[in-house]
Amino acid sequence: MKRIISLLMENEPGALSRVIGLFSQRGYNIETLTVAPTEDSTLSRLTLTTMGDDHKIEQITKHLNRLVDVVKLVDLTEGSHIERELMMIKVRATGSQRAEVKRCVDIFRGSIIDVTASVYTIQITGPTDKLNAFFQAVGEASILEVVRSGVTGIARGEKVLSL
Amino acid sequence: MEKLSGGDILIRSLADEGVECLFGYPGGAALHIYDAIFRQQRVKHILVRHEQAATHAADGYARSTGRTGVVLVTSGPGATNAITGIATAYMDSIPMVVISGQVASERIGEDAFQETDMVGISRPIVKHSFLVKDQRDIAETVKKAFYIASTGRPGPVVIDIPKDITNPVDKFDYAYPDKVKLRSYTPALRGHTGQIKKAVQLLLTARRPVIYAGGGVVQGNASPQLTELAKMLNFPVTNTLMGLGAYPGTDRQFLGMLGMHGMVEANTAMHHADVILAVGARFDDRVTNTPNKFCPSAKIIHIDIDPASISKTVPADVPIVGPVDTVLDEMLELVKAAKERPDRKAIDSWWKEIEEWRSRHGIILNPNYDVDSDMMKPQEVVRALFEATGGDAYVCSDVGQHQMFSAQYYQFDKPRRWINSGGLGTMGFGLPAAMGVQIAHRDAVVACVTGEGSIQMCIQELSTCTQYSLPIKIICINNQALGMVKQWQDMQYDSRYSESLYEDSLPDFVKLMEAYGHVGMRVTKRSELKAKLAECFAMKDKCVFMDIYVDPKEHVYPMQVAPNGSMRDMWLSKTERT
């Protein structure tokens, strides 16, 4: 099962490598990873997705919590949450395809952010399965390049991850 | 405020932290620090002969005193040589601070001479690490490093210091902080009261209980509490390899070590237990044998300071995260206050069963080796050592058969007397660890039980023993082979001794000792053993090496059947099984 683990860590050199090192050291997988400073410049927010059963996720969260740089941690998938991923995608768009792709982008509430005579650069945000669905809708044959930010997320309601 | 250079700040911080001695080896990137050492008297430096030995010596110092061991090495090869010892300390949760010199800040990343990414290389085997970038951070970094290394589940911490940060020219204000706070590091100070109550309830209704205590009880200074609780409840106790001495080894309630080479009575009692109180132990694969066959009918209470150790391999029914001493204190109070006691009849009949296993298979009562054989047996050497030292020596072991024989046959009555590399199993650990112990306890009897294989992995330290007049007694159980490797080759590879024999290449250890200015003795006959041991330990101010030739065919038994065995499935000898 896919899990989204989100954590606050010291915004210091070495902190990220400790988190990533833990995964390779203990044989866990990281599927996606995003990290950036927060409004408090001494803290970074890191969100990662990984696969595993409850036992494995418990071990991962315990070991992450054990890292001196990790200040607070939450498994977002334990409660109701919002997840988003940003994708930029270059698609071949010529002739009749141009209108078709444009329609598809509208349906997925994406936007075309750059245009040439033969290529659209499209931006789409949403949960991972929505982005995957867009691949199918647009037709994999016309995809030239894909870049995805990896999953980031936040808990619904009044729950906050802060110090 | 006093102004000091970075090198002076570092050494002064160590002194103000209460460090008496550090173990190290100089080199280019550490020379400013070494010059700072030269300028002061408070911190003593012990010069080893290889950086691996510095870490093991600091480790032995830490294990025998409970204080944090300190290491100082240079960059590059100095740092990488220290890695084995850092990993050894990490696996056994030993408090240690390792200071490594680094190339100058502006050279980092340029593949400079003797540059290595110490923070990167050591990352998976340290509790935490620091790269110091400013002289003004040195004192606080040292304070943090000692705090992290010695609290919670202890472990090694690396401080990597570029050479320019310790230069003697630039001076900075010095003040050593009284305390330090880390928002992201807050080890538990006590256990959850509700969980402790639940645990006590379970203990009071147990009919076939076993207390399984590990190295955490030694590290957490909880032996008195553990002993009191066991006595109060009349429960049997077994210790892990790391926990030996946590409960008195000669006490009636002690079942001996458990696990792969554990006692039949300990492993069988574990298998049949209905309640297991695990204290400061981590259900290591060398203890549990096949995890899903582990103790099928037991409810498990697990006390540990490290939440990640709980339910890692074996799920705990009552997990308690906290320091073992305060948790056991609370348990003791609850047991004292409770009106009920465990069912006397049930406990008596449980003891009857255990005594039955013990009288049949207990190797202290009935040695499982041939006492009349032509050749001396390694087990009887350990027994003779136990008698010669009155059971009160610090025994530092290397790794292999001799380690298991020592764990089985030397009955440790006190914690911190049994010093061995349990988790990592580092050959070469014994002699340098013994140096650290002897430096911490100048007048104590310190024995290094080793084999002719292990001792050669750090034998250069005989020179350090000369320099500091360390009267370590090296008991080399010489079976002329890598005994444990050979045992596995006997049992699982049809006795194909692939690279486990030396073919007459062993040095003359007696002459070697004499070359270093020590005393060497060779023992080949059983009839000489006791007298020679007495002679050895009578030489109070000499480092003595006893090269004791034993039966090379001897195996360590009991030995759990693996793979797919349960706790109680054991080989008792080459031909008998439980």
Interface residues (C-beta under 8 A of the other chain):
Chain A: M9 E10 P13 G14 S17 R18 G21 Q25 H55 E58 Q59 K62 H63 N65 R66 V68 D69 V70 V71 L163
Chain B: V119 G120 R123 P124 K127 H128 S129 L131 I148 L182 R183 S184 Y185 D306 P307 A308 S311 K312
